[in-house]
C-alpha cells in the first residue's frame, strides 16, 4: 500500500491523492436538568400546579410520617405535604348513623334423647389383637372380631362367629355352632356343628356327634369316640384317630359318594363325605394307633379287600380268623 505524505502525494512520485477534509460534528444543545429534582428548566412546557387536596384526618394515617426522597445535595428529607404544597384543611367526617336494633334473642336448641339401644346380655364381641376371654357355663353368642384371639367357654350351648383370623377356641360339653378362621378348636362331648376355613387348622373333637367342614389348606381333624361326619374341601388334610385305635380295628367300606370308616368293637364311626365324588374331597392321609399312616391312594385297596366280608359286629373287638388271614397282608402292605 503506498505511503501517503502530508501533501497528498506518495513517496514514489505517483499521481497525487486527494484526501477529503473531515466534516465538523455539530452537537445540539441539551437542556440542563436540575439534579435536585425541584424544577426542570424546559421552556416549552408550562409549570405544573398541583391543586390543594383536602386532608382527611385519620389518626391511622399521617402525611408527616411519610418521608420524601433524599435530596442529592444535602440528603435532607421533606414531608409529602411540603413537596406537593398541600395546605391542610381540617375536614370533619360525621359518623354514619346506624339504626337501632333490638338484641337478637336465640331460643335454646331443643334436645332429643337418643333412642335406647337394647343390649343382649347373651351376646358379646371380642375385640383387640391377641384378646384373651374366659367364660362360664352360660350359653352365649360370641362374635370374635379380633385376630389371634383366645376364647375359652364352659359347658353352655354357644354360637361362635369368628370374623378375625387364626383364633384359638376351647369349648366345653355343650352343643356348639362354630364358624370362621380358627387356628385351633377343641370341643367337648356335645354335638357340634363346625365350619373352619383356616389353613393349618387343628380341630379336636370329643365323644359327641359332630359335623365338621374344613376348607383351608392342610387341616387336621382328630376324632373322639363319637359319630362324626367330616368333609375335607381343602387340600392336604389329615384325619387322626386316637392312639387307642389300632389299624386292625378300622373297617373301610364304600357308601354312595362317601367313605365310611367304622371302629370294630365300638359305636365310633367316621363318614368322609364326597370321597367318591366327581371332584373328590379327601384328606391326604389317615393316622391311627401309634403313628400308623394310610395314604388316600391306598385306601381303595382296603375297601376292595373288606368288601368280600360282612362288617364285624360292634361287640367284636378284632377281625375273625378268616378275615385276619385274608386281610393281614393287605393291612401290612398299605399301613405304613
KOLVOMAR-880662 format. One record per atom (N, C-alpha, C, CB): x, y, z; residue in three letters. Coordinates in pm, whole numbers, plus 50000, padded with zeros to 5 digits. Each point is the difference from the previous one (the first is absolute). Glycine has a CB too. Layout:
% residues N
XYZALA;...
% end
This chain:
% residues 336
500864988150000UNK;499145011950000UNK;500895012350000UNK;498144987850124UNK;501645022349792UNK;500895011649991UNK;499985008450123UNK;499675000049761UNK;501475005850270UNK;500115008950116UNK;499615014049957UNK;501844985750103UNK;497095019349954UNK;499485013149961UNK;500615010650089UNK;497844989949919UNK;502785020150016UNK;500595011150076UNK;498975010250039UNK;502134996449884UNK;498305013450192UNK;499035010350045UNK;499455008549888UNK;501185000450213UNK;499465000249671UNK;499525008649891UNK;499134992349904UNK;502045013950022UNK;497684974350005UNK;499124992249913UNK;500724993049890UNK;498235015650051UNK;503084983049952UNK;500754993049896UNK;500794989150067UNK;500145020549854UNK;499934968250076UNK;500774989150059UNK;501485002249979UNK;498114984449964UNK;502735007950099UNK;501445001949999UNK;500654994949872UNK;499964998450246UNK;499344994149673UNK;500604994849878UNK;499625008449880UNK;499974977150098UNK;499415034749921UNK;499725009149892UNK;498804997149917UNK;502325003449998UNK;496794989750049UNK;498804996949923UNK;498975011050014UNK;500434975750030UNK;498415022549909UNK;498955010149995UNK;499595004050139UNK;499194990949783UNK;500695022250238UNK;499595004450134UNK;498624994350036UNK;501355021149972UNK;498504976750159UNK;498744994550054UNK;499305010950077UNK;500954976850014UNK;497785026149946UNK;499225010050072UNK;499454993950128UNK;499405011749784UNK;500894994550326UNK;499494995550132UNK;498915009550043UNK;502244989850066UNK;496515005949943UNK;498935009250039UNK;500175004350144UNK;498454989249837UNK;501185023650181UNK;500075005150137UNK;498824994550082UNK;501165021149919UNK;499074976150205UNK;498884994950086UNK;499005010850031UNK;501544983650100UNK;497185012749899UNK;498955009450034UNK;499895001550150UNK;498774993949790UNK;500985018350252UNK;499865001950146UNK;498704993650049UNK;501335021649988UNK;498714973250133UNK;498824993850066UNK;499315010650083UNK;501094977150007UNK;497655025249967UNK;499235010150072UNK;499154992950105UNK;499945015449797UNK;500254988350328UNK;499254994150112UNK;498945009950043UNK;502014986550079UNK;496735009949914UNK;498955009550039UNK;500035002450150UNK;498584992449807UNK;500855019450227UNK;499955003350142UNK;499044990650073UNK;500545024149948UNK;499884971650168UNK;499204990950084UNK;499515007750119UNK;501304979749926UNK;497415020750097UNK;499515007650115UNK;500544994350129UNK;497945006049874UNK;502365002750216UNK;500544996150129UNK;498844995950092UNK;502015015649971UNK;498214973950103UNK;498984994750094UNK;500495002550140UNK;499244982349837UNK;499855023850242UNK;500355002650138UNK;500134986750073UNK;498825022549996UNK;502374974650047UNK;500244987050065UNK;499344998950135UNK;502134998849881UNK;497425012350173UNK;499324999350130UNK;498554996049987UNK;501555017350084UNK;497984980649792UNK;498634995649973UNK;498955010150045UNK;500804976650023UNK;499575036249980UNK;499025010050043UNK;499275005849880UNK;501415005450199UNK;499355000049702UNK;499375005749883UNK;500764995749877UNK;499195019650132UNK;500134978849760UNK;500634997049873UNK;499995012949917UNK;499274975450007UNK;501925028149945UNK;500145012449922UNK;499674997349855UNK;501755008550158UNK;497014988649814UNK;499544997349863UNK;498955010549969UNK;500494974950014UNK;499875034149894UNK;499135011649973UNK;498724996249929UNK;502025014049989UNK;498044975449934UNK;498844996849917UNK;498864994050079UNK;501544996649811UNK;498664999750316UNK;498954993650079UNK;499585009250111UNK;500884977249946UNK;497855025150073UNK;499555008750110UNK;500214993450133UNK;498325010249850UNK;501734997850252UNK;500224995050134UNK;498734992650046UNK;501625019250052UNK;498594969950013UNK;498894991650048UNK;499615004550139UNK;500764980449862UNK;497955022750151UNK;499515004250131UNK;499114989050055UNK;500105024549936UNK;500214971250186UNK;499234989450066UNK;498955006350086UNK;501954984449998UNK;496775012849981UNK;498965006350082UNK;500044994750142UNK;498575002949798UNK;500825005350288UNK;499944995750139UNK;499134987650014UNK;500345023750076UNK;500134967550009UNK;499274987550026UNK;499495000550142UNK;501424987049835UNK;497285011650181UNK;499495000350138UNK;500574988550080UNK;497905010849921UNK;502394992550202UNK;500634990350091UNK;498914993250082UNK;502135013750010UNK;497894973549989UNK;499094992250085UNK;500754996350125UNK;498714990949802UNK;500805014150309UNK;500714997450125UNK;499674985850048UNK;499965024750060UNK;501004967749930UNK;499864986150047UNK;501234997050083UNK;498614992849797UNK;501225004350328UNK;501194997950084UNK;500864988549953UNK;498745009050189UNK;500734982849724UNK;500814988849955UNK;500945003649888UNK;498194985150068UNK;501605026649864UNK;500845003849888UNK;500425014550017UNK;498844983449848UNK;502445019450149UNK;500545013550014UNK;500965002649885UNK;499754999250252UNK;500035012349679UNK;500895003349889UNK;501405002750050UNK;498075009349873UNK;502054996450248UNK;501345003550048UNK;500844987750025UNK;499085020550102UNK;500274968349913UNK;500764988050030UNK;500554993649876UNK;498614996650197UNK;501075008949682UNK;500484993949875UNK;501245007649956UNK;497654992749932UNK;503505001350066UNK;501225007349962UNK;500055002249850UNK;501204990350195UNK;499445020749762UNK;500215002749858UNK;501324993949956UNK;498675021250016UNK;501554979549853UNK;501254994949945UNK;501135009350043UNK;498804989549801UNK;502335005150231UNK;501115008250050UNK;500505009449892UNK;500664981750157UNK;499675030849883UNK;500605009849907UNK;501404995649966UNK;498615018750094UNK;501744983149778UNK;501314995349956UNK;501135008650050UNK;498914990849801UNK;500785021650249UNK;501095008850043UNK;500254998650148UNK;499445015949817UNK;499494985650265UNK;500265000050145UNK;499314988350070UNK;500235024849991UNK;499154966449930UNK;499344988350056UNK;499005003650108UNK;502034986849948UNK;497335024850037UNK;498955003850094UNK;498694993949957UNK;501185021450052UNK;497894976550043UNK;498724993649973UNK;498895010250018UNK;500894977750074UNK;498135021749839UNK;498845008550011UNK;498764991550006UNK;501165018449877UNK;497834986650189UNK;498764992250010UNK;499265000849868UNK;499855004350247UNK;499214986649738UNK;499214999549877UNK;499175012849985UNK;499924974950013UNK;499625031250096UNK;499245012349994UNK;500835011349941UNK;498664992550196UNK;502645008449845UNK;500865010749948UNK;500264998249853UNK;501055002450222UNK;499114985449734UNK;500374997949861UNK;498865003349906UNK;501584982550072UNK;497205013849964UNK;498895002849909UNK;499255012650039UNK;499784975549958UNK;500775031750143UNK;499445013050040UNK;498494999250028UNK;501785011349864UNK;497864979750223UNK;498604998150038UNK;499765008050126UNK;499894976949894UNK;499105031350103UNK;499625007550119UNK;498974991950076UNK;500485022249886UNK;499854974050235UNK;499054991650073UNK;498705007250027UNK;501904988050104UNK;497055005849866UNK;498675005550026UNK;499264990150087UNK;499955012849780UNK;499824990550343UNK;499304990350087UNK;498634996649945UNK;501245009050199UNK;498474978649801UNK;498704995349953UNK;499444990550101UNK;500675002749761UNK;498124999350274UNK;499354991450099UNK;499024990849929UNK;500275017750181UNK;499884969649846UNK;499124989949940UNK;499074995050106UNK;501744993349831UNK;496965009050146UNK;499024995350097UNK;499894985049995UNK;498755021549981UNK;501134972450133UNK;499824985449998UNK;498684996249936UNK;501394998050206UNK;498614990949731UNK;498794995349933UNK;499024995150106UNK;501294993549792UNK;497545012250209UNK;499054995550103UNK;499544985749972UNK;499255023850034UNK;500624969050070UNK;499524986249989UNK;498654999050066UNK;502354991049997UNK;496795001649941UNK;498664998450056UNK;500074991050120UNK;498955003349775UNK;500315000350324UNK;500004992050122UNK;499234987149975UNK;500155020750143UNK;500414968849905UNK;499354987149983UNK;499884993250136UNK;500904997949763UNK;498024995150251UNK;499834992650123UNK;500974988350003UNK;497595006850012UNK;502954990150103UNK;500924988450007UNK;499324987249955UNK;501235011150187UNK;499554980749743UNK;499484987449948UNK;499994989750111UNK;500865005349767UNK;498014989450255UNK;499854990050105UNK;499814986449935UNK;498995017050161UNK;501904973849873UNK;499944986549945UNK;499344990950101UNK;502075003849862UNK;496984988850088UNK;499354990350088UNK;500914987950017UNK;497705007949927UNK;502324986250188UNK;500884988350019UNK;499614988649908UNK;500335006550238UNK;500714986449715UNK;499784988749910UNK;499294988950075UNK;502035006149866UNK;497044988150064UNK;499304988850061UNK;500874987649993UNK;497785009849937UNK;502214982450165UNK;500804987950006UNK;499124987949985UNK;501665011450147UNK;498904978549784UNK;499274987549978UNK;500784988950066UNK;499015008249782UNK;500374984950306UNK;500664989150068UNK;500284988849901UNK;498885006150217UNK;502334988049788UNK;500304989049907UNK;499114988050027UNK;502375008049984UNK;497374985149906UNK;499174988150014UNK;500754989550079UNK;498835005049782UNK;500554988650308UNK;500714989850080UNK;500434988449912UNK;498685006550202UNK;502524988749823UNK;500544988749927UNK;499874987650087UNK;501625014949872UNK;497674975850075UNK;499794987950078UNK;501274991750000UNK;497555000149943UNK;502924996450174UNK;501194991750012UNK;499594986150042UNK;501415020050059UNK;499134970349869UNK;499674986150028UNK;501074994450092UNK;498824997349777UNK;500854999150344UNK;501024994850091UNK;500584986849955UNK;498855011750182UNK;500484981749724UNK;500484987149953UNK;500855001149874UNK;497984989850099UNK;502335022649862UNK;500845002249882UNK;501215008250041UNK;498004999049846UNK;503154997250107UNK;501225007450031UNK;500895000449877UNK;499864993450243UNK;500985017149752UNK;500935001849889UNK;501425000550055UNK;498245012349864UNK;502624980050076UNK;501404999550042UNK;500815008049900UNK;499734977250110UNK;500925033649940UNK;500795008749915UNK;501395001550059UNK;497925012349924UNK;502984993149994UNK;501365002450048UNK;500924988749959UNK;499095012950191UNK;502114991249767UNK;500984990249955UNK;500454991450119UNK;500785015749816UNK;499244971050162UNK;500384990450104UNK;499085000950122UNK;502385001349919UNK;496335001050059UNK;499055000450111UNK;499914986250065UNK;498705018649886UNK;501064981350245UNK;499924987550078UNK;498755000750087UNK;502554997150001UNK;496464994249972UNK;498715000650069UNK;499684986150054UNK;499195018849850UNK;500364980950277UNK;499584987550064UNK;498575001850049UNK;502384994350069UNK;496754996449895UNK;498585000850036UNK;499614987950083UNK;499515013049791UNK;499294987950270UNK;499484989050080UNK;499154990549918UNK;500045015050197UNK;498994978849872UNK;499184989849935UNK;498745005649935UNK;500884983950166UNK;498955029249835UNK;498825005849936UNK;500104998649850UNK;499735016250190UNK;499124984249745UNK;499944999249854UNK;500055014049943UNK;498674978650009UNK;502235023749896UNK;500195013349945UNK;500234999449849UNK;500955007650219UNK;498795003949720UNK;500455002449862UNK;501275008350009UNK;497624999049905UNK;503454995650044UNK;501325006350014UNK;500495003949862UNK;500544986550209UNK;499605026549770UNK;500525005149873UNK;501475003750021UNK;497715008749929UNK;503154983750008UNK;501445002050016UNK;500495008049880UNK;500284978450134UNK;499935034749888UNK;500495008749893UNK;501515001650005UNK;497825012150005UNK;502784984450105UNK;501455001650017UNK;500744989049926UNK;499635010950223UNK;501594992249737UNK;500884989949942UNK;500884994250110UNK;499995011949776UNK;500294975250211UNK;500814992850097UNK;499395000650140UNK;502035005149863UNK;496654995350144UNK;499315000550128UNK;499934985950061UNK;498655020049923UNK;501204979850209UNK;499884987450073UNK;498735000750083UNK;502514996650007UNK;496584993949970UNK;498714999750069UNK;499824986350062UNK;499015017249841UNK;500664982850288UNK;499724987550072UNK;498605001350060UNK;502484995950052UNK;496664994649917UNK;498635000150051UNK;499694986650065UNK;499295016349821UNK;499684983750266UNK;499644988050075UNK;499074990949924UNK;500315012950205UNK;498754981349871UNK;499144989549946UNK;498685005249944UNK;501044984650162UNK;498875028349808UNK;498795005249940UNK;499904996749853UNK;500035018250167UNK;498794984949779UNK;499794998349856UNK;500365013449935UNK;498154982350032UNK;503015018549910UNK;500535012749950UNK;500005000449848UNK;501425002050205UNK;498385010249746UNK;500135002649857UNK;501175009649983UNK;497504996449955UNK;503534999049976UNK;501245007749987UNK;500195003749853UNK;501034988350201UNK;499025024849774UNK;500265005049865UNK;501365006950000UNK;497505003049953UNK;503414992049969UNK;501355005649994UNK;500155007449868UNK;500934981450147UNK;499195032049863UNK;500265008149881UNK;501445004849997UNK;497615007149997UNK;503124991250112UNK;501445002750000UNK;500754988249938UNK;499755014550205UNK;501514984749826UNK;500824989449941UNK;500724992350110UNK;500305013549788UNK;499814973250189UNK;500834991150079UNK;499665000650149UNK;501815002849830UNK;496914995450198UNK;499554999750139UNK;500294986350062UNK;498225017049947UNK;501834982950185UNK;500154987650077UNK;498784998950091UNK;502565000949991UNK;496614988849984UNK;498724998750069UNK;499984986750075UNK;498835014349825UNK;500764986250303UNK;499834987950080UNK;498615000450061UNK;502484998450050UNK;496724991449921UNK;498614999450047UNK;499794987250080UNK;499225013549802UNK;499784987050287UNK;499714988750086UNK;499104989749936UNK;500295014950191UNK;498854979249894UNK;499184988749956UNK;498635004149948UNK;501214986250165UNK;498615026349797UNK;498735004249945UNK;499884996749853UNK;499945018050168UNK;498894985849778UNK;499774998549857UNK;500325013349934UNK;498214982150035UNK;502885018749893UNK;500545012749952UNK;499955000949848UNK;501495000850200UNK;498405011549753UNK;500105002949857UNK;501175009749984UNK;497474996449958UNK;503524999749965UNK;501225007849988UNK;500315001849852UNK;500884991350222UNK;499495021249740UNK;500335002749860UNK;501045011049994UNK;497704992949925UNK;503235005849979UNK;500985010649976UNK;501404994549981UNK;498605015250133UNK;502344994149866UNK;501414996749984UNK;500584996850137UNK;500215015049795UNK;499854972150236UNK;500394995550134UNK;501294991949987UNK;497574999550079UNK;503415004649996UNK;501294993149995UNK;499974987150081UNK;501135022149969UNK;498254978750148UNK;499924988350086UNK;498644999750067UNK;502515000350039UNK;496764988949943UNK;498664998550058UNK;499934986850076UNK;498975013849813UNK;500594987050312UNK;499814988250084UNK;498585000450057UNK;502484999050058UNK;496764990349922UNK;498644999250053UNK;499884987750087UNK;499075012149799UNK;499924988250290UNK;499804988850091UNK;499144989149940UNK;500235015750187UNK;498924978649898UNK;499264988049960UNK;498585003149955UNK;501384987050159UNK;498345025349804UNK;498695003349948UNK;499914997549851UNK;499765016950179UNK;499134987849765UNK;499794998849855UNK;500305013649938UNK;498244981750029UNK;502735018749883UNK;500525012749950UNK;499915000749848UNK;501555001250197UNK;498205011149757UNK;499975002949856UNK;501135010049973UNK;497454995749981UNK;503545000049944UNK;501235007849987UNK;500315002449853UNK;500884990350216UNK;499425022449753UNK;500505003749867UNK;501275008050021UNK;497655000249897UNK;503464994050065UNK;501305006450025UNK;500675002749865UNK;500254988250225UNK;500005024849748UNK;500625003949874UNK;501495002750013UNK;497825009549931UNK;502734988550186UNK;501415003250021UNK;500934989849940UNK;499355011550207UNK;501774993349742UNK;501054991049954UNK;500874995950118UNK;499995010749771UNK;500544977150223UNK;500794994150108UNK;499194999050129UNK;502085009449895UNK;496604989450091UNK;499124999450117UNK;500074986250063UNK;498495017149898UNK;501254982850234UNK;499934987650076UNK;498664999650071UNK;502524999050030UNK;496684990849941UNK;498684998350062UNK;500034986950079UNK;498815013049813UNK;500954988350318UNK;500014988250088UNK;498604998050054UNK;502425003650064UNK;497004984649905UNK;498614997150036UNK;499944990850120UNK;499325003049761UNK;499564998350313UNK;499774991050113UNK;499244987749958UNK;500015019550152UNK;499194975449943UNK;499294987449976UNK;498565002249955UNK;501464989250170UNK;498195022849789UNK;498655002649955UNK;499854997349851UNK;499775016950179UNK;499084987849769UNK;499734998749857UNK;500295013549935UNK;498224982050039UNK;502675018049866UNK;500495012649946UNK;499915000149848UNK;501545002250196UNK;498185009749754UNK;500025002549856UNK;501045010849974UNK;497554993449972UNK;503455003149947UNK;501155008849984UNK;500305001849851UNK;500954992550223UNK;499245020349739UNK;500485003549866UNK;501275008150018UNK;497654999849899UNK;503444995350044UNK;501265007550001UNK;500355003249855UNK;500804988650215UNK;499435024449758UNK;500215004349861UNK;501365006249977UNK;497575003549984UNK;503224998150120UNK;501335005749982UNK;501004989549953UNK;499485016950176UNK;501744987449806UNK;501074991049959UNK;500644993550122UNK;500415014149794UNK;499874973150192UNK;500714992150100UNK;499345000350138UNK;502085004649873UNK;496614993050134UNK;499364999150133UNK;500174986050059UNK;498325017449930UNK;501544981950202UNK;500064987350071UNK;498764998750086UNK;502535000350001UNK;496764988349986UNK;498824997350081UNK;500274987350081UNK;498435011149829UNK;501514990550303UNK;500214988650091UNK;498664996250061UNK;502395007350050UNK;497174980649924UNK;498684995850044UNK;500094992750132UNK;499244998449762UNK;499625002250312UNK;499894992550124UNK;499244987049977UNK;500065021350131UNK;499134974949970UNK;499294987349994UNK;498545001849961UNK;501554991150173UNK;498145019849758UNK;498635002549958UNK;499784996549854UNK;499855017950170UNK;499094988049775UNK;499654998249860UNK;500255013449931UNK;498254981850051UNK;502565017949845UNK;500465012549939UNK;499784999749849UNK;501695002750182UNK;497715008149768UNK;499875002249856UNK;501025010749962UNK;497514993649998UNK;503445002749918UNK;501105009049967UNK;500035002749850UNK;501324991350195UNK;499075021049772UNK;500195003849861UNK;501285008349990UNK;497494999749955UNK;503444995049967UNK;501285006849976UNK;499945006349861UNK;501274983850152UNK;498325028949840UNK;499935006549870UNK;501305007449966UNK;497535002350030UNK;503374998750066UNK;501315005949971UNK;500964989349950UNK;499615017650176UNK;501654985549831UNK;501024990649950UNK;500934995950113UNK;499885010349771UNK;500714978050213UNK;501044995050090UNK;499524998550144UNK;501685010849852UNK;497044984950165UNK;499474998250134UNK;500464986850062UNK;498025013749934UNK;501674985150197UNK;500404987950074UNK;498904996350099UNK;502465005949975UNK;497184981250026UNK;499034994550096UNK;500774991750101UNK;498134999749827UNK;501625002850301UNK;500764993350106UNK;499034992950095UNK;501855017349983UNK;498374969750033UNK;499324992450105UNK;500904999850123UNK;498754985749829UNK;500665011250286UNK;500784999850122UNK;501024988850003UNK;498065009850115UNK;502874991249979UNK;501044989950012UNK;499444986650045UNK;501645018050052UNK;497164981950005UNK;499404987450044UNK;499334992649885UNK;499665010050225UNK;500334995849656UNK;499384993749884UNK;501104995049908UNK;497935014950018UNK;502284972149980UNK;501044994249913UNK;499454998349859UNK;501044988050197UNK;499825011349702UNK;499524998349861UNK;499144987649980UNK;502045011749927UNK;498184977550151UNK;499254987749983UNK;498535001550043UNK;502124987450035UNK;497565023650031UNK;498635002050046UNK;499205008949905UNK;500804997250235UNK;499765007349658UNK;499315009149907UNK;499474992149881UNK;501485019450072UNK;497224982749902UNK;499334993249890UNK;499595010449896UNK;499174981450155UNK;501215016549719UNK;499775009749892UNK;498974994549903UNK;502355008950023UNK;496684999449942UNK;499034995749901UNK;499475012049921UNK;499374980550145UNK;500255016649733UNK;499515010149904UNK;498505001650019UNK;501844994449834UNK;497715018250195UNK;498595002950018UNK;499635011949912UNK;500044991150238UNK;499405005949641UNK;499645010749908UNK;501235008149960UNK;497725001050104UNK;502235012149917UNK;501165008449970UNK;500935001450120UNK;498625012349835UNK;501054980850275UNK;500755001950123UNK;500824987650034UNK;498235015850081UNK;502754986350004UNK;500794989150058UNK;499654999250148UNK;501905003149831UNK;497734985150211UNK;499624997950140UNK;501054991750069UNK;497565001649941UNK;502885003450175UNK;501014993150080UNK;499394997050137UNK;501945011549876UNK;497974975850156UNK;499454995850128UNK;501114994650088UNK;497794994749892UNK;502045007050238UNK;500954994750097UNK;499404987250058UNK;500935023350055UNK;499714965749916UNK;499504987050045UNK;499994999650153UNK;500874988849790UNK;498015006650265UNK;499874998850145UNK;499465012650065UNK;501864983949995UNK;497655025849928UNK;499455012350059UNK;498945005749906UNK;502195004850119UNK;497165006149930UNK;499055007349918UNK;500685011349923UNK;498204994250164UNK;503075006849847UNK;500745011049936UNK;499994998149849UNK;501465002750205UNK;498295008549726UNK;499904999349855UNK;500375013549940UNK;498204982350017UNK;502445017349869UNK;500375012249927UNK;499534998449856UNK;502025004250150UNK;497275005749801UNK;499605000449860UNK;500745011649933UNK;497714990050051UNK;503035006649845UNK;500735010149922UNK;499175003049875UNK;502284992150088UNK;497065019349914UNK;499095003649892UNK;500785003549873UNK;498325008350168UNK;501074987849718UNK;500505003249866UNK;501354993549970UNK;498785021650015UNK;501484967650051UNK;501254992749969UNK;499964994749858UNK;500274993650242UNK;498575001649714UNK;499854994449866UNK;499295009649904UNK;499954977250103UNK;500005035549928UNK;499345009749912UNK;500855002249875UNK;498925011250199UNK;500434994949699UNK;500755002849875UNK;501225008750029UNK;497864998449868UNK;501995010850224UNK;501165007650050UNK;500204995650144UNK;499585020249846UNK;501284969950177UNK;500114994150134UNK;500465010150104UNK;500504978149892UNK;498965020350227UNK;500445007850116UNK;500524990050103UNK;498305019049957UNK;503014980850055UNK;500634989850084UNK;501125006050083UNK;499414982549830UNK;500795012250291UNK;501235003550070UNK;501184992949931UNK;498745003150219UNK;502415002449799UNK;501184994149938UNK;500344986550062UNK;500855022849949UNK;498974976150184UNK;500324987550068UNK;499154998250124UNK;502345001349913UNK;497684986450140UNK;499254996350119UNK;500994994150098UNK;497854995749869UNK;502115009450256UNK;500904995450103UNK;499224991950103UNK;501505020149965UNK;499124969250086UNK;499354991750102UNK;501084993550086UNK;498014995649848UNK;501605001550279UNK;500914992850090UNK;501285007850025UNK;499074978649917UNK;502015014150082UNK;501315005750030UNK;500625005649871UNK;500314983750194UNK;499105027249756UNK;500505007349882UNK;500044991449875UNK;501335014050154UNK;497724976949830UNK;499894992649875UNK;499255008949899UNK;500004977250121UNK;500475022449756UNK;499485009149897UNK;499494992149880UNK;501605017950076UNK;497214986549875UNK;499414994449880UNK;499745011549904UNK;498944980650129UNK;501705019149755UNK;499835010749902UNK;498694998149923UNK;502515002449979UNK;496985008649968UNK;498704999549932UNK;500034990949879UNK;499555023050080UNK;501584976149852UNK;500084991449881UNK;499974985250034UNK;501305017849887UNK;498934978650239UNK;500024985950043UNK;498704995650064UNK;502455002050033UNK;496655007449992UNK;498754996750068UNK;499184990049919UNK;500005022650108UNK;499964979049761UNK;499164991449916UNK;500444985450008UNK;499605019549847UNK;501654977950179UNK;500454986150016UNK;499324993450119UNK;502215006049897UNK;497635001650212UNK;499324994450116UNK;498504998649976UNK;501755010250147UNK;497674999649782UNK;498574999449971UNK;499684987549918UNK;499875025250006UNK;500924972049892UNK;499744988449915UNK;500214986950077UNK;500695013549800UNK;500334986050284UNK;500264987750076UNK;498914997450102UNK;502455003449968UNK;497045007050098UNK;498994998250104UNK;498604998249942UNK;501415013650153UNK;498414990249721UNK;498674998549938UNK;499594985549989UNK;500415020949873UNK;500544970050133UNK;499684985849989UNK;499464994450131UNK;501764997949827UNK;498295009850281UNK;499554995350131UNK;498905009250052UNK;502284990050047UNK;496915004650039UNK;498995008250066UNK;500675008050110UNK;498184983249949UNK;501345028850076UNK;500605008150108UNK;499934992650132UNK;499365021249879UNK;501664980750201UNK;500054993350130UNK;498945005850093UNK;502464995549971UNK;497024996250117UNK;499005004550097UNK;500645009650098UNK;498724978349977UNK;500505031250074UNK;500565009750094UNK;500634993550122UNK;498315016049922UNK;501174972650120UNK;500554993650120UNK;501354993449972UNK;497674996250082UNK;502645001949792UNK;501264993649965UNK;501115010350000UNK;498784982749863UNK;502315014450206UNK;501085009650013UNK;501014998949887UNK;499684999350246UNK;500414989249687UNK;500984998349892UNK;499354991849889UNK;501955001250163UNK;498794997149730UNK;499534991749889UNK;499914985550046UNK;501025015849830UNK;498104976950101UNK;499954985750023UNK;501234993249939UNK;497495000950003UNK;502604986250019UNK;501184992549953UNK;500105000649849UNK;499844984950198UNK;499035013349733UNK;500045000249854UNK;500375013949948UNK;498284981849994UNK;501155028150069UNK;500325013749955UNK;501475003350023UNK;497665006850050UNK;502834989150068UNK;501405003050030UNK;500944993549899UNK;499425001850241UNK;500294985849722UNK;500864993149905UNK;499985006749864UNK;499614978850123UNK;499215026349835UNK;499895006049868UNK;500465014750000UNK;498104984449952UNK;501675022350156UNK;500255014450001UNK;501385003850053UNK;497575003050030UNK;503064988350045UNK;501275003850060UNK;501045004249897UNK;499494984450185UNK;500675008849703UNK;500985004749900UNK;499645013649942UNK;500474976349945UNK;498225026450036UNK;499585012849944UNK;500265011250100UNK;498254988349861UNK;501455009150268UNK;500245010050103UNK;501495003350010UNK;497984991950125UNK;502844997749872UNK;501445002350014UNK;500575007549880UNK;500154979250137UNK;499275018549745UNK;500545006349879UNK;499625014749987UNK;499914977949892UNK;498975026050172UNK;499515013649978UNK;500155009450119UNK;498414990049842UNK;501545004650277UNK;500265008450117UNK;501515001250017UNK;497824992950114UNK;502645019449900UNK;501445002150015UNK;500385000750146UNK;500065012049781UNK;
% end
